[in-house]
Amino acid sequence: MKKTYDINLTKVLGSGSFGKVFMANNKKDPSIKIAIKVINKKGLSDEDLTNLMNEVQLMQTVDHPNIVKYYETYDDVKHIYLCMELCTGGELFSQII
């Protein structure tokens, strides 16, 4: 899906081999905050892209209070953007150890 959004990426929450996760807020209502996973298309193989689309389809079907909510996906020439619920409780693994 290709859309244009009025958002600010405010800070990096994490990074991995395919991209970064940012905290973002709505320019019109800064109290609305989400997490956006920005994935660089340049580093994706056809298999990676297929796996990503399968992941998105799975996230669309899951609705549980203990799983991060998926909102939507959009893309441009260079990136794919996964918009998800912002969870501010820290990293899961750091809380287990």
N, C-alpha and C positions, 0 to 999 in steps of 0.2 A: 504494500500500500504506500502511496506517496502522498504525504500531507505536509502542510506548513504549520508549525506551532509557534506560539508566542511564549517561549520559555527562556530562562537563564540557566546555564550550567554553572552551579555555584562552587562545587569542589569535587575533587577526585576521592571516591570512596575506596577504590581498589583497582587493580590492573592484572591482566593475564596475558597469555600469548596472542590472543586475537584482538584485544582492545582494553577499554577501561570502563568502569562504572562511575557515573557522576551523580551527585545530588543535583536536582533541578527544581526550580520553582516557576510558577506561572507569573509572567510580567504584570498581568492585570490584578492578580490576587496572590501576593507573595506567600500567603499562609498555606497555599496549596503546594505541597512538596512531593516529589516522586524520585525514584531511582531510574536512571537511563543507562542501559548497557550499550555502549557504542562499539560496534564491531567493524574492524577494517576489512573491507571486501578483498583487498589486494592479497591478504594472507590466506584466503579461503580456497581450498580445493573444491571440486564439484562434490566430493563426498562430505566435506565439512559443511557446505551449504545445505545439502540434503539433510544432514544430521541436525542442523540448526532449525530448519523448517519443521522437522519432526518434533523437536523440542518445543517449538512454538505451538504446534497443534496439540501437544500434550498439555502444556500450560493452560491453553484455552479451555480444557475440559475439567481442570482441577479447581475445586472450590472447598477449601478447608481453612479454619482459623490458624492452623500451625504451618501453613505453606504460604509463601509470598504470593500476593495476588498479581496476576499478569493483566495489564491494561490493553496494550496494543503494540503493533510493530509498524515502523515506516522506514523508508530508505531513500538514499540519494545515490549519486554516481559512485561515491567512495565508501559509504558506510551503511550499515544496518543499525537501527535503533530499536531496542526492546525497552518498552516503558513498563515499569513495575512499581509495586508498592514500596515505599521507603520504610525500611525497618531500622530503627535507631538503637537497638539493644546491644550492638557490638557484634563481634564475630562469635559464631557458635563454638568453634574449637577452643578459643581462648577461655570460654566459660566452662568447658568440660574439664579441662586439665587442672 
